[in-house]
Amino acid sequence: MEAGVRGGRSLLQYGDRKRERERQREKERAEKKVNDRTTDRTGVFPPVEFKEGGAGCIMLWAENLTVSVLRGGRWERHDLTSLTFGEGVTPRLQGSLCNQSHSRSGV
């Protein structure tokens, strides 16, 4: 009878080890997804600057830019990072202003 209990315990322990290995694999897969997303980027983007008459100011400096819009009772997320930052991107700044005491972004 004791051998049967011991054998049962071994099977339970085997099941626990198997579940732990599966959890570890899932955790590694999730970490890999995060790492893949972050390494796709080339680094920190330069700030969005507004210059008028030689003087200028930084209007926006961020790693990413996401906005949410409420449409039909549902929030829609839009990632604007690639349209705002990066090489070859020139955001439209019409309507912006910048002086020693105020700044307004028309992005």
JOMO-V692904 format. One record per pair of residues at least 12 apart in sequence whose C-alpha atoms are under 6 Angstrom apart, sorted by the first residue. I is the first residue (numbers start at 1). J is the second residue. Records with the same first field share a line. If there is no record, write none. Layout:
BEGIN
I=J ; J
END
This chain:
BEGIN
45=86
47=60 ; 61
48=60
64=81
65=80 ; 81
66=78 ; 79 ; 80
92=107
93=106 ; 107
94=106
END
